[in-house]
Amino acid sequence: MAKFNKKKLRLFFCINNLKKGGAEKQINYISNYLSNFHYIYIFVLGNEKISYKFKNNIKIFKLNKFLFFLHFIKQVIFIKPNIVFFVLPKAYFLFGTIMIFFPKIKKILLRRSLNYYHKNIIFKNYEIFLHKFTNFFICNSYGSKKDLVFKEYISKNKIQVIDNFIFKPKNKNLLKKSKTLLKKNKIFKILCIANFHRYKGHKLIIDTLSCLKNLPIEVFLLGEDKDLSKKDLTNYAKKKLVLSKIKFINKLDLNFKFPNFSLGILFSETESFPNAILEYFALGLPILAYKTGDIQRLIDSSNGLVFKTRNPYLISKKLKLLFNDNNLVSKSKNSYKRLNEFSDEKKTIKKYLDLVNQITCVE
């Protein structure tokens, strides 16, 4: 039997995989931080590549997709975790079901988006059933909390909202350019950070560009294939006659900051607090985003625009306003200022430490 320091908690995180994604990146931040104080174990389904760097004292289990429940149960019995965190619906359904049979272990659901998947009544009812065995809920937005309270019947006292976290870029100084020099940029470059899920709205972006064929605009897409692929989007852009306006990139760096790039966009209709917004803040980009969840808490007229339509022509009008905006420099500065709130550990990831200590009554 392994020996554990009694002053340290044993925390399990259950997630589908650790490929590139907003939830996965937040788990990277949270687990690395908590590993300074407690034992951290992460359980993923399958043997896929891990896209983030975790501290050496974190143990990651890659479970066989077919026999995962046997391996997981073995570790639960052997390690005896104090708290098990579930991240994303699939992990909640699978690991949460197993944990029903371990009632003495505390369970926490990390809700990362609006409950769009509840359109499937079976998913909705089963998740509400699992909630009966879950001790606490952490949301990254007030929109998600509202879903839990009014649609899933969870007491407000069992929910805490903790904002997403992001590190400030090492190069804190954004490039300075006057409005005159900014206007001389031949191409209005737009960055879109989003894996290629249908609900993220990539096809809507292409439809919007098809309404702006005469403007020197290019959209750079950063994401991984999901239920859409690069090939799907390339073919769709070709069909809409805007293929020359779509570029694919493989990684993010400070070359994408303002004013090299003029705008960050987010067309997802289900993400209440997308990680991409924080990436845009770090790059000092003004933002155009779909109005859902907590988006208006993050974006207003001082640092961008929001829209509440899925009509590409109406969205193109908003984009054109930003294209012609003489105050993009000011909007850029305001976006970067917003970063301070979400790069403060005390306001974000330290709250996870406070919460787990509180739940388990650790002094």
C-alpha positions in Angstrom: 0.0 0.0 0.0 1.3 3.4 -1.0 2.1 5.9 1.8 0.7 9.4 1.5 1.4 12.6 3.4 -1.8 13.0 5.5 -1.6 16.8 5.1 -2.1 16.4 1.4 -5.3 15.7 -0.4 -5.6 13.1 -3.2 -7.4 14.7 -6.1 -8.6 12.9 -9.3 -9.4 14.8 -12.5 -11.4 12.8 -15.1 -11.4 14.2 -18.7 -11.9 12.8 -22.2 -8.4 13.6 -23.4 -5.6 16.2 -23.1 -5.5 17.4 -26.7 -5.6 21.1 -27.6 -8.8 22.7 -26.2 -10.1 25.3 -23.8 -11.1 22.9 -21.1 -8.0 20.9 -21.4 -5.8 24.0 -21.1 -7.6 25.1 -18.0 -7.1 21.7 -16.4 -3.4 22.1 -17.2 -3.3 25.4 -15.3 -5.5 24.1 -12.4 -3.7 20.8 -11.9 -0.2 22.3 -12.1 -1.2 24.9 -9.5 -2.9 22.4 -7.1 0.1 20.0 -7.4 2.1 22.5 -5.3 -0.1 21.5 -2.4 -1.8 18.2 -3.0 -1.5 14.9 -4.9 -2.9 15.1 -8.4 -4.0 12.2 -10.7 -5.5 12.7 -14.1 -7.5 10.0 -15.9 -8.0 10.2 -19.7 -9.7 7.9 -22.1 -7.4 6.4 -24.8 -3.8 6.8 -25.6 -3.9 10.1 -27.5 -1.1 12.7 -27.5 -1.0 15.1 -24.5 -0.7 18.6 -25.9 0.2 20.4 -22.6 3.1 20.3 -20.2 2.2 18.9 -16.8 4.5 19.0 -13.7 6.5 15.8 -13.0 4.7 15.2 -9.7 1.3 14.8 -11.5 0.4 11.2 -12.4 -1.6 10.8 -15.7 -3.4 7.5 -16.4 -4.3 6.8 -20.0 -7.1 4.3 -19.8 -8.1 1.7 -22.3 -11.4 2.9 -23.8 -13.0 -0.5 -23.4 -11.7 -1.6 -20.0 -11.3 1.9 -18.5 -13.9 1.2 -15.7 -11.8 -1.7 -14.3 -8.6 0.3 -14.3 -10.3 3.3 -12.8 -12.0 1.4 -10.1 -8.7 -0.2 -9.2 -7.1 3.2 -8.7 -10.0 4.5 -6.7 -9.7 1.6 -4.3 -5.9 1.8 -4.1 -5.4 5.6 -3.9 -8.7 6.4 -2.1 -9.2 10.0 -3.5 -10.6 12.7 -1.4 -12.3 14.5 -4.4 -13.0 13.4 -7.9 -13.5 16.2 -10.5 -15.4 15.5 -13.8 -14.5 17.7 -16.8 -16.8 17.8 -19.9 -20.0 15.7 -20.4 -18.6 12.5 -21.6 -16.2 12.1 -18.7 -19.1 13.0 -16.3 -21.4 10.3 -17.8 -18.7 7.6 -17.7 -16.7 8.3 -14.6 -19.6 9.9 -12.8 -21.6 6.7 -13.2 -18.8 4.6 -11.6 -18.4 7.0 -8.7 -22.1 6.5 -7.7 -20.8 3.3 -6.0 -18.3 5.3 -3.9 -20.7 7.6 -1.9 -18.1 8.6 0.7 -15.8 10.3 -1.9 -16.6 13.9 -2.7 -17.5 14.7 -6.3 -17.3 18.0 -8.2 -18.5 18.7 -11.7 -16.6 21.4 -13.7 -19.2 22.8 -16.1 -17.3 24.5 -19.0 -20.1 25.5 -21.3 -23.9 26.0 -21.7 -25.9 22.8 -21.7 -26.5 22.8 -25.4 -26.3 19.0 -25.5 -29.5 18.8 -23.4 -31.4 19.0 -26.6 -31.0 15.3 -26.4 -33.5 14.4 -23.7 -31.7 11.2 -22.7 -28.5 13.2 -22.0 -30.4 15.8 -20.1 -32.3 13.4 -17.8 -29.2 11.2 -17.2 -27.1 14.2 -16.3 -29.7 15.5 -13.9 -29.7 12.0 -12.4 -25.9 12.1 -11.9 -26.3 15.6 -10.2 -28.0 13.8 -7.2 -24.6 12.1 -6.4 -22.4 15.2 -7.0 -21.4 17.3 -4.0 -20.4 20.5 -5.7 -20.4 22.3 -9.1 -17.8 24.8 -10.4 -18.7 26.9 -13.5 -16.5 29.2 -15.5 -19.5 31.5 -16.2 -22.7 32.9 -14.7 -24.5 31.7 -17.8 -23.6 28.1 -16.9 -24.6 28.6 -13.3 -28.0 29.9 -14.5 -28.4 26.6 -16.5 -27.6 24.5 -13.4 -30.0 26.5 -11.1 -33.0 27.0 -13.4 -32.8 24.0 -15.8 -31.1 21.3 -13.7 -32.5 22.2 -10.3 -29.2 22.6 -8.4 -29.1 24.7 -5.3 -27.2 28.0 -5.6 -25.3 27.1 -2.5 -23.7 24.1 -4.3 -22.3 26.2 -7.1 -19.3 28.5 -7.4 -18.3 30.5 -10.5 -14.5 30.6 -11.0 -13.2 32.5 -14.1 -10.8 31.0 -16.5 -7.1 31.7 -16.0 -4.3 32.7 -18.4 -0.7 33.6 -18.0 0.4 37.0 -19.2 2.7 36.8 -22.2 6.4 37.3 -21.3 6.6 40.2 -23.7 4.2 42.6 -22.0 4.7 45.5 -24.5 2.4 45.4 -27.4 3.7 46.9 -30.6 2.9 50.6 -30.8 1.6 52.0 -34.1 -0.4 55.1 -34.9 -3.8 55.0 -36.5 -2.2 56.2 -39.7 0.3 53.3 -39.9 -2.4 50.9 -38.9 -4.5 51.9 -41.9 -1.5 51.3 -44.2 -1.7 47.5 -43.5 -2.8 46.1 -46.8 -4.7 43.1 -45.3 -7.1 43.3 -42.4 -6.0 40.1 -40.6 -8.5 38.3 -38.3 -7.6 35.5 -35.9 -10.0 32.7 -35.0 -9.0 30.2 -32.2 -11.5 27.3 -32.2 -11.3 23.6 -32.8 -13.3 22.5 -35.8 -16.6 21.6 -34.1 -19.8 22.5 -36.0 -21.1 24.5 -33.1 -18.1 26.8 -33.2 -19.5 28.4 -36.4 -16.6 28.1 -38.9 -19.0 27.7 -41.8 -20.8 30.8 -40.6 -17.5 32.7 -40.7 -17.0 31.6 -44.3 -20.6 32.6 -45.1 -19.9 36.0 -43.6 -16.7 36.4 -45.7 -18.7 35.7 -48.8 -20.6 38.9 -48.1 -17.3 40.9 -47.9 -15.6 39.6 -51.1 -14.4 43.1 -52.1 -12.7 43.9 -48.8 -9.0 43.0 -48.1 -9.8 40.6 -45.2 -8.2 37.3 -44.3 -9.2 35.0 -41.5 -6.5 32.7 -39.9 -8.0 29.6 -38.4 -6.2 27.8 -35.5 -7.8 24.5 -34.5 -7.8 20.8 -34.7 -10.1 18.5 -36.8 -13.3 17.4 -34.9 -16.6 16.8 -36.6 -15.4 19.2 -39.3 -11.9 19.0 -40.9 -9.6 21.4 -42.7 -10.6 19.7 -45.9 -14.3 20.3 -45.2 -13.7 24.0 -44.5 -11.4 24.3 -47.5 -14.0 22.8 -49.8 -16.8 25.0 -48.3 -14.7 28.2 -48.7 -14.0 27.2 -52.3 -17.7 26.7 -52.9 -18.4 30.2 -51.4 -15.6 31.7 -53.6 -13.6 32.9 -50.6 -10.8 30.3 -50.4 -8.1 33.0 -50.8 -9.5 34.7 -47.6 -9.0 31.5 -45.4 -5.7 30.5 -43.9 -4.8 27.7 -41.5 -2.2 28.0 -38.8 -0.7 25.4 -36.5 0.3 27.3 -33.4 -0.1 30.6 -31.6 2.7 33.1 -30.7 3.1 36.9 -30.2 3.3 37.4 -34.0 -0.5 37.3 -34.0 -0.8 40.3 -31.6 -2.2 43.7 -32.5 -1.5 45.5 -34.9 0.0 42.6 -36.9 -3.6 41.2 -36.6 -6.5 43.5 -36.3 -9.3 41.4 -34.8 -10.2 38.2 -32.9 -13.5 36.5 -33.6 -15.6 33.9 -31.9 -18.8 32.6 -33.6 -19.7 29.8 -31.2 -23.2 29.8 -29.9 -22.7 27.5 -26.9 -19.6 28.7 -25.1 -20.4 31.0 -22.2 -16.7 31.9 -21.4 -14.5 30.7 -24.2 -10.8 30.4 -23.5 -10.1 32.0 -26.9 -11.3 35.3 -25.5 -8.5 35.3 -23.0 -6.0 34.5 -25.8 -7.3 37.5 -27.7 -6.9 39.7 -24.6 -3.3 38.5 -24.3 -2.7 39.5 -27.9 -4.4 42.9 -27.4 -7.0 42.1 -30.1 -10.3 43.8 -30.4 -13.0 41.1 -30.5 -16.2 40.3 -32.5 -18.2 37.6 -30.8 -21.6 36.0 -30.7 -23.7 37.2 -27.7 -24.2 34.2 -25.5 -23.6 33.4 -21.8 -21.1 35.7 -20.3 -19.8 37.2 -23.5 -21.1 40.7 -22.7 -19.2 40.6 -19.4 -16.1 40.2 -21.5 -16.7 42.3 -24.6 -18.4 45.7 -25.0 -18.1 48.7 -27.3 -14.8 49.6 -25.6 -12.9 46.5 -26.8 -15.1 45.2 -29.7 -18.6 44.3 -30.7 -21.1 41.5 -30.1 -23.8 40.2 -32.3 -27.0 38.2 -31.7 -27.8 36.7 -35.1 -26.8 33.8 -37.2 -27.5 35.7 -40.4 -24.1 36.1 -42.2 -25.2 39.3 -44.0 -26.0 41.0 -40.7 -22.8 39.8 -39.1 -20.8 41.1 -42.1 -22.2 44.6 -41.3 -20.7 44.4 -37.8 -17.4 43.2 -39.2 -17.4 46.0 -41.7 -17.9 48.5 -38.8 -14.7 47.2 -37.2 -12.9 47.2 -40.5 -13.6 50.9 -40.8 -13.2 51.7 -37.1 -10.7 54.5 -36.4 -10.5 53.5 -32.8 -9.1 50.0 -33.1 -5.9 51.1 -31.3 -8.0 52.1 -28.3 -10.0 48.9 -28.4 -6.8 47.0 -28.5 -5.5 48.7 -25.4 -8.8 48.0 -23.6 -8.7 44.3 -24.5 -5.2 44.0 -23.1 -6.2 45.7 -19.9 -8.9 43.1 -19.4 -6.2 40.5 -19.2 -5.1 41.6 -15.7 -8.3 40.3 -14.1 -7.9 36.8 -15.5 -4.1 36.4 -15.1 -4.4 37.0 -11.3 -4.0 33.6 -9.6 -5.8 34.9 -6.4 -8.9 35.7 -8.5 -8.9 32.5 -10.5 -7.1 29.2 -9.9 -6.3 29.9 -6.2 -10.0 29.6 -5.6 -9.8 25.9 -6.5 -7.3 25.4 -3.7 -9.5 27.3 -1.2 -12.6 25.3 -2.3 -11.0 21.8 -2.0 -9.6 22.7 1.4 -13.0 23.9 2.5 -14.9 20.9 1.2 -12.6 18.4 2.9 -12.1 20.6 6.0 -8.4 20.7 5.6 -6.8 23.2 7.9 
